[in-house]
Amino acid sequence: MTNKASLLRRAAAELIGTAGLLVVVIGSGIQAASLSRDTGVALVANSLATAIGLGLLITLFGPLSGAHLNPVVTLTAWWARRAGGEGLAAREAFAYAGAQTAGAVVGAVVAEMMFGRTPGTFSTQVRGGGHLLIGEIVATAGLVLVIQGLGRIGRPRLIPAAVASYIAAAIWFTSSSSFANPAGTVGRAFSDSFTGIAPQSLPGFVAAQLAGGVLGLALATFLYGRDRDRTAPGQTDAPTPMADMPRPGSGFEATV
């Protein structure tokens, strides 16, 4: 099935989807912190809600825009087209990234208002230190590798569940709690809550995420080659990404 949606509609889907993602991430964090003083319990609740919400958002918006919800994923789609594969043109990638960032800020503000908090308050939670940046590189590289790897072996239908599962795990196994999303990171700066990040921590996190995206793409190319339509063993045809999803960006896609 070929996607006929205009760029405006696809960008709107990215904006709404990313806003929804931030409402889930921040809202569940606020709720968890208010119900339990145990940080571990709060993190369990936040990670489960994030994984479930992310999987649903990818499933819902994937057939329309590819459900990137993440500028790093969008950049990998743009690079895929530059490398001769199917992906996004520069104009489309720019529109997606802008919509995702705007949506993330909107989602953060909505989450704050929903819990009766003052909207637009910047986070005071400084997240500094080289070890956290390494965590972000690992988290983002793994995310890109999961998306690209499944697409290149002809298993794109597994991407919604796989990405949701990966994020739930990465929240726990990375030192940074796996932000892995430049737009989402900017949005979290507008929430002084359990999941927030102080504005002064943004440059390091975003740079680490971009580096992780490059690393993940390099690993996927090294492991699976450049052929995005490679068929997996035992298959005669590689299915269209995300169960007949459009190919702008190889389907996916998303994260916190």
Secondary structure, DSSP 4 states (H G I P E B T S, - for coil): ------HHHHHHHHHHHHHHHHHHHHHHHHHHHHH-S-HHHHHHHHHHHHHHHHHHHHHHHHHHH----SHHHHHHHHHHHHTTSS---HHHHHHHHHHHHHHHHHHHHHHHHHTTPPTTPPP-----SHHHHHHHHHHHHHHHHHHHHHHHTT-GGGHHHHHHHHHHHHHHHSTT-----HHHHHHHTT--STT---GGGHHHHHHHHHHHHHHHHHHHHHHH-S-TTPPPTT-SSPPPHHHH---TTSS-----
